[in-house]
């Protein structure tokens, strides 16, 4: 299994958004929801219009943990969602596959979409977990609240969260940059 990284550079996040928009708003919104909520890809792909339409929060039962999760829809995400779901039925999946009748894209297809867009803008180590890790990395950079992030991610310890979002790697890289014999 390949280890993926968060997208640390905000300029690269904007490049990724632009690259994904070239394929349409579905792929773009997949990325935007992921980096603004920190939800796992398996939970994002199961979202239907009714889960976000007119709602202040995304409320789900997490597939991996079976725990209930309630996540606030921020104003920029609300704007993106409202524009995207115009004209869609409540039972429509947000990330509909072009194959079959109202089925979501697969996790493998989501991976391909993100991986290809990342490669096109010169990013390696990109995968579906990049979305969650990018959310976590930037949330931590803004708030420095590892305990709240740990709670959001349902991690067992702050050290797990810091390792997951790449902060430990950043610290080790900086230490080596500043080290010389």
Buried (B, 14 or more C-beta within 10 A) or exposed (E): EEEBBBBBEEEBBEBBBEBBBEEEEBBBBBBBBBBBBBBBBEBBBBBBBBBBEEEEEBEBEBEEEEEEBEBEBEEEBBEBBEEBBEEBEEEBBBBBBEEEEEEBBEBEBBBEBBBBBBEEBEBEBBBBBBBBBBBBBBBBBEEEEBEEBBEBBEBEEEEEBBEBBBBEBBEEEEEEEEEEE
